[in-house]
């Protein structure tokens, strides 16, 4: 097994004692099982931007705050330094989100160390103390699919209550551990209040999970949990224990287009009078 270049500095520093084996590879990173601090951990080795396949990055980074104003200006200009800082911010976003969501009660892996483009974190295990499988690698009875879906929807609610939308939630980014589902892969998570795409991203996340588990539990694929959750959020009525039904009926009232036009015209006339 060839050890990735980014893991070598951690081995030299003693943060990692042994690279055991590859676990999986994704759009953003390659994941390895390592021995560190007297336990098995996961080392998530982020790919360089040129080697990633994740698309539409700008729609995910909108609204993210870069702590240093100099870095923010460099990122906006697109200079070499700015691109380096944007890449660093993209990677550290997952660490920040893991800590924030863990504190909010969301089931995510516990992070340990982030260094040299590598994130060391908890190895999530199944009931047999083996690496937990993804939902896409599991089979479900109708009851199991229903309960798993309900659990994941509760995690979506907890995330949104913490102001975060996952951004790439699917059967590939949820592990089925001995204690239930665990949400993984969060570098592309978006700020629900600051990102204009947050609603559409959340609806897509929820639809992906509902469609997958709906193959095993009829009815889930046609449920309306996404619109229901977002509607509660918009009305400031979404709480960690909010009751969800999966049913949602949007407003059937037609927009008062003429009224809006009258308001615009009145505002324009008032502005013109002020100029005079």
N, C-alpha and C positions, 0 to 999 in steps of 0.2 A: 504494500500500500504506500503510495506516495503521499507524504505529509504536505498539506498546503503551505505555501510560503508564509501566509499570515499567522499560522500556528507556531512557526519556528521561534519567533521572539518570546512567546509565552512559555515555550519549553525551556528556552535559555534562561528566562527569569525565574523559573520554578513555579509559575502559576499553574502550569499543567505538567503532570509527571509522565503521562503516557497517552498517546492517541490510540484508542482501542480499535475502532472501525468506523466506516461511514454509516450514517443512519438514513439520510435521505437528501435529495437535492431539489431545490425549488427555483422559482423565478429570481428570487433575491439573494439566495445564499445556499451554501452547502452545509449540512449539519452532520456533526461527528459525535460519537460517544467517546468521552475522555475520562481519565482518572485524574482528579484534582482535589486537593484538600481532603484526602482519605475517603473519597466517595466517587461514584460514577456521576458524571455530569454531562450536559449537552454543550458542545461548542458550536455556535452558529457563526460560520465564516462568511461574511458579506462579500458578495461579488462586487467588482469594480463596476462603475456605472456603464462603461462601454460593453460589458459582458452581461448586463441584465436584460431581461425580456419584458419587464413590467412596463406597460404602456400608460399614456396620458398622465404622466407624473405631475404636471402642472395643476391638474384638477384636484390632486390630493394635497399638494403643499400650500395651496391658497389658505391664507389665514394663520399660517404657522408663524410664531414669533421667534426671531433670532435674537438672542440676548444682547449681543454686541452690535452697536449701531454701525461700526466700521465694517463688520462682516456683512451686515444687511445691505449696505451700499455696494460692497463688492459683488454680492450675489446678484443684486439688481443690474449691475453693469455687465455681468457675465464674464468677468476677467478670469484668468487662470486661478488666482487666489480665491475668487468668488465661487468658482466651480468646485474647488477643493472644500470650501466651507459649506457649500450646499450639500455636498456628498456626506460630510461629517454630520451635518444636521439631520440628513435623511436616516443615517444609521443610529444616531443617539435618540431619535424620536421613539424608536421601539423601547429602549431602556426606560425613558421617561414614562411612556404609556404603561409599561409593565408595573412600575412602581405605583403609578396613579390608580390604575385599575385594581391592583392587588389591595390597595388601601380602601377601595370602594366596595370590596367584597366580590369582585369578579374573579372567576376561576381561571387564572393564567399561571404559567410557570414562574417560579420565583427567580429573579435575576441575582447573580452573584458578582460578576466582574465584567466590565467592558473595557477592552484594551486592544489597540492595534487592529481595529476592524473586526474584532472577535468578541462575541457575547457568550459568556459562560453562564449557564442557568440550570435550573432543576431538570432532572431527567424524569419525565412523567411515566409512571409504570401502570401496567394492567394488573388484574387480580393474581397473575402468576409471577409478578415481579419482573416482567419483561417490558421492553419499551412499548408504551401504549400505542395501539393502532389508530389510524385516522378513521373517520366515519366512513369514508369511501371504501375502506378495507374490511368493513364489518357487515354482517347480515343481521336483519332485525325481524322480529315478529311485529304484528300490527300494534300491539300494546307497547312494545319496546320503542318503536318508532315514535309513537304518540308521546311517550314520557320523555324521550330524548329531545324531541322538538320543543316540548314545554320548557325543559331545562335550558335549552339554548336561547329560547325567546326571553327567558328571565335574565340571562346574561346580556342579551342585547339591551334590555331595559336598564340594567345596572350600568352598562357602559354609557348609554345615552344620559342617564341621570348624572354621570360623571363628566358629561360634555363631550363624549368621544363616540365616533362611529367607526367600526372596524375597517371598512373599506375594501376588504377582499374576503369576506366571510363565505365559506362554502364547506362542503364535505371534506375538502382537502386541508382545511385549516382549523379543524376541531378534532382533538384526540379523545378517545374513549378510555378514560382511566378507571382504576378500581373504584374510584369515588364519584364517577360520572364525567360528563364532558368537560374538557379543558380547552380554552380558546388560545390559539397560537398565531404567530406571524402578524405583527402589528406595526411595521415601519411605515405603512401607507395609511394608518388611521388618521381621520380628519377631525378637526374641531367643529363640533355641531353648530356652534353659534357664529363662527367666523367664516366658514366655508359655504359659499353659495350652492355648492353641489351636494351638500350634506344629505338633503332629503332624498334625492335620486339615488345616492350611494347607499343609504340605509335601506331603501325599498329593494334595491338589487340584492343586497346582502340577505335580507329576510326571504326574498323570493327564491334565492339559490338554495337555502337550507330547506325551505318548505317544499320545493320541487323535488329535492333528493329524497327526503323522508316521506314525501307523499307517494313515492313508488311503493312503499310498504304499508302506508296507512291512508286509504282513500279519504279525500276531504282536505287533507293538509295542503295539497298543491293548489287548491282553490281558495284557501283561507286568505284573510285580509289583515294579518297581524301587522304588516309593515305600515299601511296607512293608519291603522288604529293607534299604533305606538307613536307615530309621528304627530298625529292629530292631538294626542294627549300632551306630547312635548310642547307643541306650538301654543297650546292653551295653558301651559304651566301647571298641568294636572297629572304629569307623569311622575310617579314615585316608585321606589324599589319594590314595593308590595302592591302596585296597581294591578287590579283584576283585568285580565285580558280575555276577550271572547273570540277573537279571530274574525269578527264580523265588523264591517264598517260601511257606512252609507254616506257618501259625500253630499255636499249641499247641492240641491236641485234648483236653487234660486238663480235666475238669470242675472248676469251683471247689468247694472244700470249704466249702460254706455253713454246714453244721452246726458245723464246726470254728471258723469265724470267729465264729459266734454264741456258742459256748462261751467263746472268748477274751473277747468283749465282756461276757458275763455275769460271768465271773471278775473282770474288771477293775472292773466295777460293784460287786460284792460287796466287793472289796478297798478300794475308795474309801469305801463305806459303813462298813466296820469302822474305817477311819482316822478318819472323822468322829465315830464313837462314842467 
